[in-house]
Amino acid sequence: MHCHIWWSIYVRAGKIQRLKERHLPAIDAALGPAEFEWDVTREDSCPELLRLVNYQNISGDTVEALILQVLRKLGRIAEGFSISGLGDLDAPTFRHMSGTWRSSKPAHRAPALEDIAFEVVPGRIAGMTNDGGWYQEPTYVTELRDFFERVNERGNMPWHRPELHREVLTALQRFQQDSFALESENAIVDRTKQLFGDLDLINEKADGALLETDQREIITSGVLGALKAQGIDLSKFEDGDPTMAYRKL
């Protein structure tokens, strides 16, 4: 199962350059390398105080494994967190976990932490949008990612190369981001056509064996769901599928 952690951390660092040189390395050492760039803003009421915001994806086979990962991160960065959500340790599915921490005395070494808040929720964060927001990875992309990870672990399908997996996932993520930024139905359908053209080219690198029946169904179902979510009436297309006319998958 996949989840993501939202971090909001206040650091008394003054200059952003000092933050990057002295404080961020210590924070990354505690929480693990940041998958995305930290969003850094300065507090108007206190120029010495900088706020860091970021997301971090985690995964585990059980709820307990996920929660333990978070607790280890918390234990490395500070002591004395107020935490909610620990009652789900034995639950079959992860629901929610959050917490806060506040410094009781000034820190005399990096990182000079003042305040930390975090929240853990199901799903993966795929990245930042063009307008500076964040977007969550669609379920169908995560499902395909899980399949690729299982294939990599088994190692019995040499035509399944990690670089091709990355190309497929990147193409799907870009489609999601691009299509939701488009306004006209024709533009969205054209972007869908481009996606399947890109996937066809990637699939050909593995002689057509990279994306087989199950994976094709995952992708097609997910893409149609995305089109429907954008208000496109699929019933006016043949078999309710505007991609049938041009996709090879």
NORMO-V686462 format. One record per helix or strand. SS is the DSSP state (~ for helix, > for strand). FROM is the first residue (numbers start at 1). TO is the last residue. If there is no record, write none. Layout:
# NORMO-V686462
SS FROM TO
SS FROM TO
This chain:
# NORMO-V686462
> 2 12
~ 16 31
> 39 43
> 46 59
~ 63 77
> 82 84
~ 86 88
> 96 102
> 113 122
> 125 128
> 134 136
~ 139 154
~ 162 181
~ 185 204
~ 213 229
~ 234 236
~ 238 240
